[in-house]
């Protein structure tokens, strides 16, 4: 007696679907080599109130070219996963100053207050500033329909020091 035909025809597709499902879901939901350290860090990952306060005191988030004005600060962005750890403080900037003037204003302000420009394919200007713990803060400025978006990214608490991807 042989193997029934429905088993012979169905086994191949079931195995292929199982391999695909493992490839898509296994890397996300099954433990990795660095799973314990990363899982512990993810559980402890949180914003740093002292860091947020220090970032908000930075001149790049205090001064705007006239007549531009800042909107409300947002420090709610928090990404804590095995592939990335970041927290940020952001401010919308609206007004009627030309793009080049705003860019020149922030470039001079940032470089005059300890930020060093970096080449990134993100936004119209990016700079780094050394911060305690070895992971620098990353300032970026992007254009938006209302004007500009200023953002400072930092490493949240509980994140491993080697997860500073923008360093």
C-alpha positions as CSV (number, residue, x, y, z in Angstrom):
1,X,0.0,0.0,0.0
2,X,1.4,3.4,-1.0
3,X,1.1,6.9,0.4
4,X,-2.2,8.4,-0.5
5,X,-2.1,10.8,-3.4
6,X,-3.4,13.8,-1.4
7,X,-0.5,13.5,1.0
8,X,2.1,13.3,-1.8
9,X,0.7,16.4,-3.5
10,X,0.1,18.4,-0.3
11,X,3.4,17.7,1.5
12,X,5.5,19.9,-0.8
13,X,3.4,23.1,-0.6
14,X,3.1,22.6,3.2
15,X,6.9,22.4,3.7
16,X,7.5,25.4,1.4
17,X,4.9,27.5,3.3
18,X,6.4,26.4,6.6
19,X,9.9,27.5,5.5
20,X,8.5,30.9,4.3
21,X,6.6,31.4,7.6
22,X,9.7,30.5,9.7
23,X,11.7,33.0,7.6
24,X,9.2,35.8,8.0
25,X,8.1,35.2,11.6
26,X,10.9,33.2,13.1
27,X,13.4,36.1,13.1
28,X,10.9,38.3,14.9
29,X,9.3,36.0,17.4
30,X,11.9,33.3,18.2
31,X,15.0,33.9,20.4
32,X,18.3,35.1,18.8
33,X,21.9,34.8,19.9
34,X,21.7,38.2,21.7
35,X,18.1,37.7,22.7
36,X,18.5,37.9,26.4
37,X,20.4,41.2,26.5
38,X,18.2,42.8,23.9
39,X,15.0,41.5,25.5
40,X,16.1,42.9,28.9
41,X,17.0,46.2,27.4
42,X,13.6,46.4,25.5
43,X,11.8,45.9,28.8
44,X,13.8,48.7,30.5
45,X,13.8,51.1,27.6
46,X,12.3,54.5,28.5
47,X,12.8,58.2,27.8
48,X,15.3,60.1,29.9
49,X,13.7,63.1,31.6
50,X,17.1,64.7,32.4
51,X,18.3,64.3,28.9
52,X,15.0,65.7,27.5
53,X,15.5,68.7,29.8
54,X,19.1,69.2,28.6
55,X,18.1,68.9,24.9
56,X,15.3,71.4,25.3
57,X,17.8,73.8,26.8
58,X,20.0,73.6,23.6
59,X,20.1,76.8,21.6
60,X,19.1,75.0,18.5
61,X,15.7,74.3,20.1
62,X,15.5,77.6,21.9
63,X,16.2,80.1,19.1
64,X,14.4,80.6,15.8
65,X,14.9,83.1,13.0
66,X,12.4,85.9,13.2
67,X,9.5,85.8,12.5
68,X,9.5,82.0,12.7
69,X,8.1,80.3,15.9
70,X,8.2,77.0,17.5
71,X,5.2,74.7,18.2
72,X,4.9,72.5,21.2
73,X,7.8,70.1,22.0
74,X,7.2,66.4,21.6
75,X,9.3,63.9,23.4
76,X,7.0,60.9,23.0
77,X,8.9,59.1,20.2
78,X,10.5,56.0,21.6
79,X,11.7,53.0,19.6
80,X,12.9,50.0,21.5
81,X,13.4,46.8,19.7
82,X,16.2,44.4,18.9
83,X,17.0,46.2,15.7
84,X,16.8,49.8,16.9
85,X,16.8,51.9,20.0
86,X,16.1,55.6,19.9
87,X,14.2,58.4,21.6
88,X,13.8,61.9,20.4
89,X,12.7,65.4,21.1
90,X,11.1,67.3,18.2
91,X,9.7,70.7,17.5
92,X,7.7,72.0,14.6
93,X,9.0,75.4,13.3
94,X,6.6,77.5,11.2
95,X,6.9,81.0,9.7
96,X,7.8,82.8,6.6
97,X,11.6,82.9,6.4
98,X,13.1,81.4,3.3
99,X,14.5,77.9,3.4
100,X,18.1,79.0,2.7
101,X,17.9,81.6,5.5
102,X,16.6,79.0,8.0
103,X,19.2,76.5,7.0
104,X,22.0,79.1,7.3
105,X,20.7,80.2,10.7
106,X,20.6,76.7,12.1
107,X,23.9,75.7,10.5
108,X,25.7,78.7,12.2
109,X,23.9,78.2,15.5
110,X,24.6,74.5,15.7
111,X,28.2,74.8,14.8
112,X,28.7,77.7,17.2
113,X,27.3,75.7,20.1
114,X,29.3,72.5,19.8
115,X,27.4,70.5,17.1
116,X,29.5,69.1,14.2
117,X,27.8,68.7,10.8
118,X,27.5,65.2,9.4
119,X,26.5,63.9,5.9
120,X,23.3,62.0,6.2
121,X,20.6,61.2,3.6
122,X,18.0,62.6,6.0
123,X,16.6,66.0,5.9
124,X,18.3,69.2,4.9
125,X,20.8,69.4,7.8
126,X,22.2,66.9,10.3
127,X,24.7,67.4,13.1
128,X,26.0,65.4,16.1
129,X,26.9,66.6,19.6
130,X,28.8,64.5,22.2
131,X,26.7,63.5,25.1
132,X,27.3,61.6,28.3
133,X,27.4,57.8,27.9
134,X,29.3,57.8,24.6
135,X,26.3,58.0,22.2
136,X,26.0,61.5,20.7
137,X,22.8,63.4,20.2
138,X,21.7,63.7,16.5
139,X,20.1,66.9,15.4
140,X,18.2,66.8,12.1
141,X,16.1,69.4,10.2
142,X,13.5,68.4,7.6
143,X,11.1,70.5,5.5
144,X,7.4,70.1,6.1
145,X,4.3,71.6,4.6
146,X,4.0,74.0,7.6
147,X,7.7,74.9,7.6
148,X,10.4,72.8,9.2
149,X,10.7,70.0,11.7
150,X,13.6,70.0,14.2
151,X,14.5,66.8,15.9
152,X,17.2,65.6,18.4
153,X,17.6,61.8,18.7
154,X,19.2,60.3,21.7
155,X,19.7,56.8,23.2
156,X,16.9,55.9,25.6
157,X,17.6,54.4,29.1
158,X,17.9,50.7,29.2
159,X,19.4,50.6,25.6
160,X,22.7,48.8,25.2
161,X,25.5,51.3,24.3
162,X,26.3,49.5,21.1
163,X,22.8,50.3,19.8
164,X,23.7,53.9,18.9
165,X,23.2,53.4,15.2
166,X,23.7,57.1,14.2
167,X,27.1,57.4,15.8
